[in-house]
Amino acid sequence: MWDDRYGEEGYAYGKGPNDFIRDQAHAFTPGARILCLASGEGRNAVYLATRGYRVTAVDLSVVGLEKTRLLASENGVEVHTIHADLASFDLGEAIWDGVTSVFAHVPPAVRSALHARVVRGLKPGGILLLEAYTPAHLDLPGRGGPPPHATQVFMTAEGLEQELAGLSFDLIRETQRTLREGRYHEGLSGVVQVVARKPMQ
Ligand SMILES: C[S@@+](CC[C@H](N)C(=O)[O-])C[C@H]1O[C@@H](n2cnc3c(N)ncnc32)[C@H](O)[C@@H]1O
């Protein structure tokens, strides 16, 4: 499904970064080593690389990763790409200064295990930036997000607080905002946004 979508003309979610990532990227320390989860066609990974961060992008879609490398080259930056399934991807222990997760909707068992690995993989002081659709999105007019029947893959602030236990939250909120991200994310949408930090021991 994702290879088909990314095989279409242009960039499905645009070439520019997600607004939340752009607005919160200052939370990362200069030169930070950042992992972009479910990075798609690389709009956020490439944006962060242009800001001087050392970026690794991981996704299941080979086509998305190819387009990431193309977008990086267009922008004169490098992004290290990894083809992997987040169900089994090993983030290691205390090696990332930052992690991004933007609309990374996976089944709940995969998600909770992944989030535990995110907590483990962040260095002390490391930052997670996450934005995802909430169930409230289903009552809003915005286009995009998981199919309505896939209720369990939406995220909530309450669920994320539990799954990300071990991080402290600078920001965690459910909100509505207007997305303008290419063909597939458009209009008033329900999202949860997180800025979380791994405490210095
Ligand atoms: C809605 S797109 C978001 C892409 C990107 N984060 C962005 O905002 O432009 C969801 C992405 O999750 C990826 N994905 C879904 N399940 C995955 C899995 N199990 N492992 C790795 N990537 C996955 C898809 O390939 C797709 O690129």
The ligand as a Tripos MOL2 file, in Angstrom:
@<TRIPOS>MOLECULE
LIG
   27    29     1     0     0
SMALL
NO_CHARGES

@<TRIPOS>ATOM
      1 C1          1.0420    8.3970    7.1010 C.3       1 LIG1
      2 S1          2.6390    7.8820    6.5500 S.3       1 LIG1
      3 C2          3.6280    9.1120    7.3680 C.3       1 LIG1
      4 C3          4.9740    9.2770    6.7350 C.3       1 LIG1
      5 C4          5.8480   10.3620    7.3650 C.3       1 LIG1
      6 N1          6.0060   10.1760    8.7920 N.3       1 LIG1
      7 C5          5.3040   11.7300    7.0970 C.2       1 LIG1
      8 O1          4.6800   12.2980    7.9900 O.co2     1 LIG1
      9 O2          5.4950   12.2160    5.9710 O.co2     1 LIG1
     10 C6          2.9340    6.4160    7.5130 C.3       1 LIG1
     11 C7          4.2650    5.7350    7.2500 C.3       1 LIG1
     12 O3          4.4080    4.6430    8.1580 O.3       1 LIG1
     13 C8          5.1340    3.6360    7.5110 C.3       1 LIG1
     14 N2          4.8980    2.3730    8.2160 N.ar      1 LIG1
     15 C9          3.7010    1.8050    8.4840 C.ar      1 LIG1
     16 N3          3.8780    0.6510    9.1570 N.ar      1 LIG1
     17 C10         5.2250    0.5000    9.3300 C.ar      1 LIG1
     18 C11         6.0270   -0.4890    9.9400 C.ar      1 LIG1
     19 N4          5.4900   -1.5680   10.5330 N.pl3     1 LIG1
     20 N5          7.3580   -0.3340    9.9140 N.ar      1 LIG1
     21 C12         7.9270    0.7500    9.3080 C.ar      1 LIG1
     22 N6          7.2100    1.7250    8.7170 N.ar      1 LIG1
     23 C13         5.8740    1.5950    8.7160 C.ar      1 LIG1
     24 C14         4.6040    3.6350    6.0980 C.3       1 LIG1
     25 O4          5.4760    3.0220    5.1820 O.3       1 LIG1
     26 C15         4.4270    5.1400    5.8760 C.3       1 LIG1
     27 O5          5.5770    5.6820    5.2650 O.3       1 LIG1
@<TRIPOS>BOND
     1     1     2 1
     2     2     3 1
     3     2    10 1
     4     3     4 1
     5     4     5 1
     6     5     6 1
     7     5     7 1
     8     7     8 2
     9     7     9 1
    10    10    11 1
    11    11    12 1
    12    11    26 1
    13    12    13 1
    14    13    14 1
    15    13    24 1
    16    14    15 ar
    17    14    23 ar
    18    15    16 ar
    19    16    17 ar
    20    17    18 ar
    21    17    23 ar
    22    18    19 1
    23    18    20 ar
    24    20    21 ar
    25    21    22 ar
    26    22    23 ar
    27    24    25 1
    28    24    26 1
    29    26    27 1
@<TRIPOS>SUBSTRUCTURE
     1 LIG1         1 GROUP 0 **** ****
